[in-house]
Amino acid sequence: DGCRVLIDRIWPRGMSKQQAEIAHWLKDAAPSSTLRKWFDHDPKKWRMFVVRYRSELRQRTAALRRLRELVRQHDTVTLLYAARDVQHNNAVALQQVLSA
């Protein structure tokens, strides 16, 4: 699955660094703790989460620059996240930003 990039501030529970086989851990690409706690993986808050997360990302130009660099350098970049919901998580929102 290509270059594996963890985009959470907190290391995923129950996952060893050897199991994860990550190439990069970009904490600055993750939502702030405040935003993450507010969202609380509630699908009803998804649209507002995306708006707020994109706003935060605009302030983190170095993290976005690094991610875009990795996308250019590798055929495949896999964004790793700890959420159980595969449709409503920061990786989905970040992928949308990177694809724009």
C-alpha positions in Angstrom: 0.0 0.0 0.0 2.9 2.3 -0.7 4.2 5.0 1.6 2.3 4.8 4.9 1.7 8.1 6.7 0.1 8.3 10.1 -2.0 11.5 10.4 -3.2 11.3 14.0 -1.8 13.2 16.9 -2.1 10.1 19.2 -0.6 6.8 18.4 -3.4 4.2 17.7 -4.2 2.0 20.7 -3.1 -1.6 20.4 -0.9 -1.0 17.4 2.9 -1.4 17.8 5.2 0.7 15.6 6.4 -2.6 14.0 2.9 -3.6 13.1 2.1 -0.2 11.6 5.1 -0.1 9.4 4.7 3.7 9.0 7.1 5.7 6.9 6.1 9.1 8.4 4.1 10.3 11.3 2.7 13.8 10.6 1.1 14.9 13.8 0.7 18.5 12.4 -1.6 17.1 9.6 -4.1 15.8 12.3 -7.0 17.8 13.6 -6.4 19.7 16.8 -7.2 18.0 20.1 -10.0 20.5 20.5 -11.6 19.7 17.1 -11.1 16.0 17.5 -12.9 16.0 20.9 -15.7 18.3 19.6 -16.3 16.0 16.6 -16.2 12.8 18.7 -16.7 10.7 15.5 -20.4 11.9 15.3 -21.5 11.6 11.7 -24.1 14.4 12.3 -21.1 16.8 12.9 -19.2 15.6 9.8 -19.8 18.5 7.5 -18.9 21.1 10.1 -15.9 19.0 11.1 -14.6 19.1 7.5 -15.0 22.9 7.3 -13.2 23.4 10.6 -10.5 20.9 9.8 -9.8 22.5 6.4 -9.6 25.8 8.3 -7.0 24.3 10.6 -5.0 22.9 7.7 -4.7 26.3 6.0 -2.6 27.3 9.1 -0.4 24.2 8.7 1.2 24.8 5.4 4.4 22.8 6.2 2.4 19.6 6.9 0.4 20.0 3.7 3.5 20.8 1.7 5.1 17.6 3.1 2.1 15.5 2.3 1.9 16.8 -1.3 5.6 16.1 -1.6 5.1 12.5 -0.5 2.2 12.1 -3.0 4.5 13.4 -5.8 7.3 11.0 -4.8 5.3 7.8 -4.4 2.9 6.0 -6.6 0.7 5.3 -3.6 0.4 7.1 -0.2 -1.8 5.5 2.4 -3.1 7.8 5.1 -3.3 5.9 8.4 -5.8 6.9 11.1 -7.2 5.4 14.3 -10.9 6.0 13.8 -13.2 3.0 13.3 -15.6 4.9 11.0 -14.1 4.6 7.5 -16.4 7.3 6.0 -16.2 10.0 8.7 -12.5 10.5 9.7 -9.7 13.0 9.2 -8.1 10.8 6.5 -11.2 11.1 4.3 -11.2 14.9 4.8 -7.5 15.2 4.2 -7.7 13.1 1.1 -10.3 15.5 -0.3 -8.0 18.4 0.4 -5.0 16.7 -1.3 -7.1 15.8 -4.3 -8.4 19.3 -4.9 
